[in-house]
């Protein structure tokens, strides 16, 4: 109840970013969630918690090419 996970795979393996809150997030309140993936990095932020990010690998895919449905 206190973890938000951003998982994506653009062809070079799954990447997982996780933010853990010190308070439960299933409290029937709205929460701010920002997930982004660009050419340089992926980032995830929840409420006022510190922004978590991972640098993109230097090799591999940079554009999302869908062969199936995109689920968000």
N, C-alpha and C positions, 0 to 999 in steps of 0.2 A: 504493500500500500504506500510505500515511500520512495519508489524507484520509477524513473522514466527511462526507457531505452529507445535509442534511435539506431535502427539496423538497416543497412542498404548494401546492395551488391550491383555494381555497374559492369560486371564481367571479369574482374580480377579478384574475386573472393569477397565474402561478406566482411563488413566492417561494423563494429558495434561500439556505440558511445553510450555511457550510462551516467545518469545524474541521480544521486541519492539525497533525499531531503531529510532533515533532522526531525521533521514533523510529518504525520501521515498526509497524503495527498488525496485520499478518498474521503474528504470531509464535507462533501456536498457543497463545496465552494468552487468558483471559477479559478483556474490557475493559468498563468502565462507560460506557454511553451514555444520555444523557437528552435527549429531544426533546420540546418542549412548544409548543403553540400555544393562546393564550387570546385574549380580546377585546382586550387591550392590546398584546401582543407575542408573538413567537415566539422560542424560545431553544434552544440546542444546547450540550451539554457532553460531552466525552469524557475519561474518566479524571480526572486532576487538572488538566487544562488549563483556562485561563480560560473562563468562560461567555461564549458569543457570543449576541447577541440583536439583533433588529430590531423597531422599533415598528410596530404595525399601522397601516395607512392610516386616516385620519380618516373617510373615506367608504368605502362598499362593504359587503360581506357580513361578518357577525359570527358566523353559525351555519353549521355544516357541513350541507348538505342533499345527501344522496347520491342520484344518479340511476343510479349504477353501483356496482361493487364497490369496496371500500376495500382498498388494498394497503399492507402495512407490511413 
